[in-house]
Amino acid sequence: MSPFLLTRTLPADATDAALRADVLHGLTRRPKTLPPKWFYDAHGSELFEEITRLPEYYPTRAEREILIDRADEIARASGARTLIELGSGSSEKTRHLLDALPALHSYVPVDVSESALRGAAEALLAQRPELSVHALIADFTGGLALPGTPGPRLIAFLGGTVGNLLPAERAVFLKSVRSLLSPGDALLLGTDLVKEEKVLVAAYDDAAGVTAEFNRNVLRVVNRELGADFDPAGFDHVALWDPGQEWIEMRLRARRAHTVKIPELDLVVPFEADEELRTEVSAKFRQEGVRAELEAAGLRLAQWWTDSGGRFALSLATAV
């Protein structure tokens, strides 16, 4: 069995420090905000897996369809010997690419969760003992140093997660990815596409209320980690389509005026009745917009694939 290497590029207390900074910054501004990455403790991850199976939530199924149908094309176009996955999680979707890359030598999953990285690597190596796996515990939005692996390299950022970044943040992120690419390397980017408002809103406000519980979970995380006294039941889940920005916003709306104490930050946060806390932005894209953002970062859109319903896209970009 090939050796499994794990490199930690984040300090052991980085997650706690980041949570403190995000809560302090986000809850002392107007409008109040919290980043969506804090949905994902163990319970939040379970809820999201449940969301991906809901009839209203199409992105996961649409992206999987593209990966299954187009994996061979992606493999031929990239010729990758190293696959680098940003925000790899369980690495489940990536296995379609791994199967299609005959010359693959190395897989580099990047995630903030050590347990997710170890679990995914164990499962992959049991099936592919010849594969070299070098996992990175890292925050890919804060700059990334990659291990030395054979090229060409394919950097994959799937799931439409790029839409959680605001436009200025996306520009910085794409430029940082461009800086990692050598001649012959490529970026495989997943983007959810603009479509009917009712379809988009339903995907983020399902009839079963699973997304509502997922949204409220960010409050439970703050309660547990920072000793806060949020009452999750005191907030309504809200999902809105902003046609000007072409993104979905998820918010939590206070049912009544109240204050929240966060002892670990020595902070008291007042909420007015009906005041909203934004917890996620999920931008939706058009091909021409993706092309323009890639070009601004020094990347060229080389290939564009969508699912049969035209709901989701995978694009392959190379350095200019």
C-alpha positions in Angstrom: 0.0 0.0 0.0 1.3 3.4 -0.9 2.1 5.6 2.1 -0.4 8.1 3.3 1.1 11.4 4.1 -0.7 14.1 6.2 0.6 17.6 6.4 -0.8 20.2 8.7 -0.4 23.7 7.5 -2.9 25.2 10.0 -2.0 25.8 13.7 -3.8 23.4 16.0 -5.9 26.3 17.4 -6.6 27.8 13.9 -10.2 26.7 13.8 -11.0 28.2 17.2 -9.3 31.4 16.4 -11.1 31.7 13.1 -14.5 31.1 14.7 -13.8 33.8 17.3 -12.7 36.3 14.7 -15.7 35.6 12.4 -18.3 35.8 15.2 -16.8 39.0 16.7 -16.6 40.6 13.3 -19.9 39.4 11.9 -22.2 40.0 14.9 -20.9 43.5 15.7 -21.7 44.8 12.2 -25.0 45.7 10.4 -26.3 43.7 8.8 -25.1 40.9 10.9 -23.4 38.0 9.2 -21.7 34.6 9.8 -19.8 32.6 7.2 -21.3 29.4 6.0 -18.3 27.3 6.8 -19.5 27.2 10.4 -22.6 25.1 9.5 -20.3 22.1 9.2 -19.7 20.4 12.5 -20.5 16.7 12.6 -24.2 17.3 12.9 -24.2 20.0 10.2 -22.4 17.7 7.8 -25.0 15.0 8.4 -27.7 17.5 7.7 -26.1 18.6 4.5 -25.8 15.0 3.3 -29.5 14.7 3.9 -30.1 17.9 1.9 -28.2 16.5 -1.1 -30.8 13.6 -1.2 -33.8 15.9 -1.1 -35.9 16.2 -4.3 -35.6 20.0 -4.3 -31.8 20.1 -4.1 -30.5 19.4 -7.6 -26.8 20.6 -7.5 -25.3 17.4 -6.2 -27.2 15.2 -8.6 -26.5 17.5 -11.5 -22.8 17.7 -10.8 -22.6 13.9 -10.3 -24.3 13.4 -13.7 -21.6 15.5 -15.4 -18.8 13.7 -13.6 -20.1 10.3 -14.6 -20.8 11.3 -18.2 -17.8 13.4 -18.8 -15.0 12.0 -16.6 -13.2 10.5 -19.6 -13.3 13.8 -21.4 -12.0 15.6 -18.4 -9.3 13.1 -18.0 -8.2 13.4 -21.7 -8.3 17.2 -21.6 -6.3 17.5 -18.4 -3.9 14.5 -18.8 -3.5 14.8 -15.0 -0.9 12.8 -13.1 -1.8 14.6 -9.9 -5.4 15.5 -8.7 -5.6 18.2 -6.1 -9.1 18.7 -4.5 -9.9 21.8 -2.6 -12.5 21.3 0.2 -12.3 17.5 -0.4 -14.5 16.3 2.5 -15.3 12.6 1.9 -13.8 12.7 -1.6 -16.9 10.8 -2.8 -17.6 12.7 -6.0 -13.9 12.8 -6.9 -13.8 9.0 -7.3 -15.4 9.3 -10.7 -12.3 11.3 -11.8 -9.9 9.0 -10.1 -11.4 6.1 -12.0 -11.0 8.0 -15.3 -7.4 9.1 -14.9 -5.3 6.2 -16.0 -2.0 7.9 -15.5 -2.8 9.3 -12.0 0.1 9.1 -9.6 -1.0 11.3 -6.7 -4.1 12.6 -5.0 -3.8 15.7 -2.8 -7.1 16.3 -0.8 -7.2 19.6 1.0 -9.6 20.2 3.9 -9.7 21.7 7.4 -10.9 18.5 8.9 -8.3 15.9 9.8 -10.9 13.2 10.5 -12.5 13.7 7.0 -9.1 13.5 5.3 -8.1 10.4 7.2 -11.4 8.7 6.6 -11.4 9.5 2.9 -7.8 8.4 2.4 -8.4 5.1 4.2 -11.3 4.3 1.9 -9.5 5.3 -1.2 -6.3 3.4 -0.5 -8.2 0.3 0.3 -9.6 0.4 -3.3 -6.4 1.9 -5.0 -3.3 0.7 -3.1 -1.1 2.0 -5.9 -2.3 5.6 -5.4 -0.1 8.1 -3.5 -2.2 10.3 -1.1 -0.8 13.4 0.4 -3.5 15.1 2.4 -3.2 18.8 3.5 -5.0 20.2 6.6 -5.3 23.7 5.2 -7.6 26.6 4.5 -7.4 27.0 0.8 -8.9 30.5 1.0 -5.8 31.7 2.9 -3.1 30.8 0.4 -1.8 27.3 -0.2 1.5 25.6 -0.6 1.3 22.4 -2.5 3.6 19.4 -2.1 5.9 18.4 -4.9 3.9 16.0 -7.1 4.3 15.0 -10.8 2.5 17.1 -13.4 0.3 17.8 -15.2 -1.8 18.7 -12.1 -5.5 19.2 -12.0 -6.9 21.3 -9.2 -10.6 20.5 -8.6 -13.0 22.8 -6.8 -16.4 21.2 -7.0 -19.8 21.5 -5.5 -20.4 25.1 -6.5 -18.7 26.2 -3.3 -17.0 29.0 -5.2 -20.5 30.7 -5.1 -20.2 31.1 -1.4 -17.4 33.6 -2.0 -18.4 37.3 -2.6 -17.1 38.7 -6.0 -14.0 40.3 -4.5 -13.2 37.1 -2.6 -13.7 35.0 -5.7 -11.2 37.3 -7.6 -8.6 36.8 -4.9 -9.3 33.0 -4.7 -9.0 32.5 -8.5 -5.8 34.5 -8.6 -4.4 32.4 -5.8 -5.3 29.2 -7.8 -3.6 30.7 -10.9 -0.4 31.2 -8.9 -0.4 27.4 -8.2 -0.6 26.4 -11.9 2.4 25.5 -14.0 2.3 25.1 -17.8 0.1 22.1 -18.6 -1.9 22.3 -15.3 -5.6 23.1 -15.1 -8.5 24.1 -12.8 -11.8 22.1 -12.8 -14.4 24.4 -11.4 -18.0 23.6 -10.4 -20.6 26.4 -10.8 -24.3 26.4 -10.2 -26.1 28.2 -13.0 -28.8 30.9 -13.1 -32.3 29.4 -13.5 -35.9 30.0 -12.4 -36.3 31.7 -9.1 -38.8 29.1 -7.8 -36.3 26.3 -8.5 -33.5 28.1 -6.8 -35.5 29.1 -3.7 -36.9 25.6 -3.3 -33.4 24.2 -3.3 -32.6 26.3 -0.2 -36.0 26.1 1.5 -37.1 22.5 1.2 -40.6 21.4 2.2 -39.2 19.0 4.9 -37.4 21.8 6.7 -34.0 20.1 6.6 -32.2 23.2 5.2 -33.9 25.3 8.0 -32.3 23.0 10.6 -29.0 23.2 8.7 -29.1 27.0 8.8 -29.9 27.1 12.5 -27.0 24.7 13.2 -24.6 27.6 12.9 -26.1 29.0 16.1 -25.7 25.6 17.9 -22.0 25.7 16.9 -21.5 29.1 18.4 -23.3 28.0 21.5 -21.1 25.0 22.0 -17.8 26.5 21.1 -18.1 30.0 22.6 -20.7 29.4 25.3 -23.3 31.6 23.7 -27.0 31.4 24.6 -28.6 31.5 21.1 -32.1 30.0 21.0 -32.2 28.4 17.6 -36.0 28.0 17.8 -36.2 31.8 18.1 -35.1 32.3 14.5 -36.9 31.6 11.3 -35.1 30.3 8.2 -35.2 32.6 5.2 -34.0 31.9 1.6 -34.2 34.8 -0.9 -33.2 35.2 -4.5 -31.4 38.5 -5.3 -31.9 39.0 -9.0 -29.5 42.0 -9.1 -26.6 40.0 -7.6 -27.8 36.7 -9.0 -27.4 34.9 -5.8 -29.4 33.1 -3.1 -29.1 34.5 0.4 -29.8 32.4 3.5 -30.7 34.3 6.6 -32.0 33.7 10.1 -34.7 36.1 11.2 -35.2 36.9 14.9 -38.8 36.2 15.9 -38.6 38.7 18.8 -36.3 41.4 20.2 -33.8 39.9 22.5 -30.1 39.8 23.4 -27.6 37.0 23.0 -24.6 36.6 25.4 -21.3 35.2 24.2 -19.2 34.8 27.3 -16.0 33.5 25.5 -15.9 36.9 23.6 -17.3 39.0 26.5 -19.9 40.1 24.0 -23.6 40.9 24.2 -25.4 41.0 20.9 -28.8 42.7 20.6 -31.4 41.6 18.0 -34.4 43.5 17.1 -37.7 41.8 16.2 -37.4 40.6 12.5 -33.7 41.5 12.3 -31.9 39.2 10.0 -28.5 37.5 10.3 -27.1 36.5 6.9 -25.5 33.0 7.0 -24.8 32.3 3.3 -24.5 33.7 -0.1 -24.7 31.2 -3.0 -24.0 32.9 -6.3 -25.3 31.4 -9.5 -23.4 31.8 -12.7 -23.6 32.2 -16.5 -21.0 30.9 -18.9 -19.9 34.4 -20.0 -19.6 35.5 -16.4 -17.4 32.5 -15.5 -15.3 33.2 -18.5 -14.8 36.8 -17.5 -13.9 36.0 -13.9 -11.4 33.4 -15.1 -9.8 35.8 -17.6 -9.5 38.4 -14.9 -7.5 35.9 -12.9 -5.2 35.0 -15.8 -7.0 31.8 -16.7 -8.6 30.7 -20.0 -11.8 28.8 -20.2 -10.9 25.7 -22.3 -13.9 23.4 -21.8 -17.5 23.7 -20.5 -19.8 20.9 -19.6 -23.3 20.9 -18.2 -25.8 18.3 -17.0 -28.6 17.3 -19.3 -30.9 19.9 -17.7 -28.4 22.8 -18.0 -28.6 23.4 -14.3 -24.9 23.0 -13.3 -21.6 23.4 -15.1 -18.1 22.1 -14.8 -15.4 24.1 -16.5 -11.8 23.4 -17.3 -9.5 26.4 -17.3 -5.8 26.7 -18.0 -3.2 29.4 -17.3 -2.9 32.1 -19.9 
